[in-house]
């Protein structure tokens, strides 16, 4: 039998963690979407590591934190080597309470440069750092999406993470509507995973991996665990928001 990958192990932790939950009340349901695939790995970090790898690692940390909390069921949109389409990712989202897509950020090509070091090539820039949170005003549950975004932004800043305001710059490829500068929340109206979900949906850019300092910070195990705890705390806050707004 082949050894379990850490990604599969994280998913099993979620399932096992829920086995002791009371069946009397359906638990809160989260769809967790690790961005990108092996064939389309996303942004290239300054260290030469592609975004998809960091997305998987953060998803593992969030899955483990959700399992430890024990009050939320979790479904991943792909396995470590899976290659779902964007529409595949949002299928079945109507049965969940929340859809959360996790990514790591970059900057526009003109704001960085390719750096070759120790046999690896990376794209590096100091133009931006920090997390950002994105919602679509075309999502059928936009109000709830924005509510979770605000709760998550509050938990992340309380944990010491800083918001990224780069995407509001009036430059080509950016100039995105900044809904909350204090919490780094933007409108990204036409992203498929945000507008085509049938449930509240948020995309988290955990940090800017082309910035060498931010990359080193946000991809460390301690930071991933801290961000995962912030996500779980935000889920708790969102459950209370739902109860008050039903």
C-alpha positions as CSV (number, residue, x, y, z in Angstrom):
1,X,0.0,0.0,0.0
2,X,1.4,3.4,-1.0
3,X,2.1,5.8,1.9
4,X,-0.4,8.6,2.6
5,X,0.4,12.0,1.4
6,X,0.2,14.9,3.8
7,X,-2.7,16.2,1.8
8,X,-4.6,13.0,2.1
9,X,-3.7,12.7,5.8
10,X,-5.2,16.2,6.4
11,X,-8.4,15.2,4.7
12,X,-8.6,12.0,6.8
13,X,-8.1,14.1,10.0
14,X,-11.2,16.1,9.0
15,X,-13.2,12.9,8.6
16,X,-12.0,11.3,11.8
17,X,-12.4,14.5,13.7
18,X,-16.1,14.6,12.8
19,X,-16.8,11.0,13.8
20,X,-17.5,12.0,17.3
21,X,-19.8,14.9,16.5
22,X,-23.4,14.7,17.6
23,X,-25.8,13.8,14.8
24,X,-28.7,15.7,16.2
25,X,-27.7,18.9,14.4
26,X,-26.1,19.2,11.0
27,X,-22.6,20.7,11.4
28,X,-21.5,23.8,9.5
29,X,-20.2,22.8,6.1
30,X,-17.2,24.4,4.4
31,X,-15.9,23.8,0.9
32,X,-12.1,24.5,0.9
33,X,-10.6,25.2,-2.6
34,X,-6.8,25.1,-2.8
35,X,-6.1,27.2,-5.9
36,X,-4.4,26.1,-9.1
37,X,-3.2,22.7,-10.3
38,X,0.1,21.0,-11.2
39,X,-0.4,21.9,-14.8
40,X,-1.3,25.5,-14.0
41,X,0.6,26.1,-10.8
42,X,-0.1,29.9,-10.4
43,X,2.4,32.6,-9.4
44,X,6.1,31.9,-9.2
45,X,7.5,32.9,-5.8
46,X,10.8,34.6,-5.2
47,X,12.3,31.4,-3.9
48,X,11.3,29.5,-7.1
49,X,8.4,27.7,-5.5
50,X,5.1,27.9,-7.3
51,X,1.9,29.1,-5.7
52,X,0.1,25.8,-6.0
53,X,2.5,24.1,-3.5
54,X,1.9,26.9,-1.0
55,X,-1.8,26.7,-1.5
56,X,-1.8,23.0,-0.8
57,X,0.2,23.4,2.4
58,X,-2.1,26.1,3.7
59,X,-5.1,24.0,2.8
60,X,-3.6,21.2,4.8
61,X,-3.1,23.4,7.8
62,X,-6.7,24.7,7.6
63,X,-8.0,21.2,7.2
64,X,-6.2,20.1,10.3
65,X,-7.4,23.1,12.3
66,X,-11.0,22.5,11.2
67,X,-10.7,18.8,12.3
68,X,-9.3,19.8,15.7
69,X,-12.2,22.3,16.2
70,X,-14.7,19.6,15.4
71,X,-17.7,21.8,14.6
72,X,-17.3,22.0,10.8
73,X,-17.4,19.5,8.0
74,X,-15.0,20.1,5.2
75,X,-14.8,19.1,1.5
76,X,-11.8,19.8,-0.6
77,X,-12.3,20.8,-4.3
78,X,-9.3,18.8,-5.4
79,X,-6.7,16.3,-4.3
80,X,-3.0,17.3,-4.4
81,X,-2.6,16.2,-8.0
82,X,-6.2,16.8,-9.1
83,X,-7.0,19.1,-12.0
84,X,-10.6,20.2,-11.7
85,X,-11.9,23.0,-14.0
86,X,-13.1,26.2,-12.4
87,X,-16.7,25.1,-12.9
88,X,-15.9,21.7,-11.4
89,X,-14.7,23.5,-8.3
90,X,-18.0,25.2,-7.6
91,X,-20.2,22.1,-8.3
92,X,-22.2,21.1,-5.3
93,X,-21.5,24.4,-3.5
94,X,-25.2,24.8,-2.9
95,X,-25.1,22.1,-0.2
96,X,-22.4,24.0,1.8
97,X,-22.6,27.0,4.1
98,X,-19.4,28.6,2.8
99,X,-16.9,28.4,0.0
100,X,-13.3,29.5,0.7
101,X,-10.6,29.5,-2.0
102,X,-7.0,29.9,-0.8
103,X,-4.2,31.4,-2.9
104,X,-0.9,33.3,-2.6
105,X,-0.4,36.6,-4.4
106,X,2.0,38.2,-6.9
107,X,2.4,41.6,-8.6
108,X,2.2,42.9,-12.1
109,X,5.2,41.9,-14.3
110,X,6.6,45.5,-14.5
111,X,6.8,45.6,-10.7
112,X,9.2,42.7,-10.3
113,X,12.2,40.9,-11.9
114,X,13.4,37.4,-12.5
115,X,16.2,36.4,-10.1
116,X,18.3,33.3,-10.6
117,X,20.0,31.9,-7.4
118,X,21.3,28.5,-6.4
119,X,20.1,26.9,-9.6
120,X,16.5,28.2,-9.1
121,X,14.7,31.0,-10.8
122,X,12.2,33.1,-9.0
123,X,10.2,36.3,-9.6
124,X,10.9,38.9,-7.0
125,X,9.4,42.2,-6.0
126,X,9.1,44.5,-3.0
127,X,6.1,46.3,-4.4
128,X,3.5,44.5,-2.2
129,X,3.1,42.4,0.9
130,X,0.3,41.1,3.1
131,X,-3.0,39.3,2.7
132,X,-6.0,40.3,0.7
133,X,-9.6,39.1,0.7
134,X,-11.8,39.0,-2.4
135,X,-15.6,38.8,-2.9
136,X,-17.9,39.1,-5.9
137,X,-20.9,41.4,-5.9
138,X,-22.4,39.0,-8.5
139,X,-22.5,36.2,-5.9
140,X,-26.1,35.4,-5.0
141,X,-25.1,35.6,-1.3
142,X,-23.0,38.7,-1.6
143,X,-24.0,40.2,1.8
144,X,-23.0,37.0,3.6
145,X,-19.8,36.7,1.5
146,X,-18.8,40.2,2.6
147,X,-19.8,39.5,6.2
148,X,-17.4,36.5,6.3
149,X,-14.7,38.5,4.5
150,X,-14.9,41.2,7.2
151,X,-14.9,38.6,10.0
152,X,-11.9,36.8,8.5
153,X,-10.0,40.1,7.9
154,X,-10.6,41.0,11.5
155,X,-9.2,37.7,12.8
156,X,-6.2,37.9,10.5
157,X,-5.3,41.5,11.6
158,X,-5.8,40.5,15.2
159,X,-3.3,37.7,14.6
160,X,-0.7,40.2,13.4
161,X,-1.1,39.8,9.6
162,X,-1.2,43.0,7.5
163,X,-3.5,43.8,4.6
164,X,-2.2,44.3,1.1
165,X,-3.4,47.4,-0.6
166,X,-1.5,46.9,-3.9
167,X,-4.5,45.8,-5.9
168,X,-6.2,49.3,-5.4
169,X,-3.3,51.0,-7.3
170,X,-4.3,52.8,-10.4
171,X,-2.1,50.8,-12.7
172,X,-2.8,48.4,-15.6
173,X,-4.1,45.1,-14.4
174,X,-5.0,46.4,-10.9
175,X,-7.3,49.4,-9.8
176,X,-9.7,47.0,-8.2
177,X,-12.5,48.3,-6.0
178,X,-11.3,48.4,-2.4
179,X,-14.2,47.7,-0.2
180,X,-12.4,47.9,3.1
181,X,-8.9,49.2,3.3
182,X,-8.4,48.4,7.0
183,X,-9.1,44.7,6.2
184,X,-7.8,44.4,2.7
185,X,-11.1,43.4,1.1
186,X,-11.7,43.9,-2.6
187,X,-14.5,43.3,-5.1
188,X,-13.4,40.7,-7.7
189,X,-16.8,40.4,-9.4
190,X,-16.0,38.1,-12.3
191,X,-13.9,35.3,-10.7
192,X,-15.7,32.0,-11.4
193,X,-15.1,30.6,-8.0
194,X,-16.7,33.7,-6.4
195,X,-19.6,34.6,-8.7
196,X,-20.7,31.0,-9.8
197,X,-20.9,29.5,-6.3
198,X,-24.4,29.0,-4.9
199,X,-23.3,29.9,-1.4
200,X,-21.3,32.7,0.3
201,X,-17.8,32.6,-1.3
202,X,-14.5,34.3,-0.4
203,X,-11.0,34.1,-1.9
204,X,-8.1,34.6,0.4
205,X,-4.7,35.7,-0.9
206,X,-2.6,34.6,2.1
207,X,0.5,36.7,1.3
208,X,2.7,37.9,-1.5
209,X,5.1,35.2,-2.4
210,X,7.1,37.3,-4.8
211,X,8.2,39.5,-1.9
212,X,11.1,37.5,-0.3
213,X,10.3,38.7,3.2
214,X,6.6,38.1,3.0
215,X,7.2,34.7,1.3
216,X,9.5,33.6,4.1
217,X,7.0,34.7,6.7
218,X,3.8,33.5,5.3
219,X,5.1,30.1,4.1
220,X,6.6,29.2,7.5
221,X,4.8,26.4,9.4
222,X,4.1,28.8,12.3
223,X,2.4,31.4,10.1
224,X,0.4,28.8,8.3
225,X,-0.9,27.5,11.6
226,X,-1.7,31.0,12.8
227,X,-3.6,31.7,9.6
228,X,-5.4,28.4,9.9
229,X,-6.5,29.2,13.5
230,X,-7.7,32.6,12.3
231,X,-9.8,30.9,9.6
232,X,-11.4,28.6,12.2
233,X,-12.1,31.6,14.5
234,X,-13.7,33.4,11.6
235,X,-15.9,30.4,10.9
236,X,-17.1,30.6,14.4
237,X,-17.9,34.3,14.0
238,X,-19.7,33.6,10.7
239,X,-21.9,31.0,12.3
240,X,-23.0,33.5,14.9
241,X,-23.6,36.1,12.1
242,X,-25.8,33.5,10.2
243,X,-27.8,32.8,13.4
244,X,-28.5,36.5,13.8
245,X,-29.4,37.1,10.2
246,X,-31.7,34.2,9.4
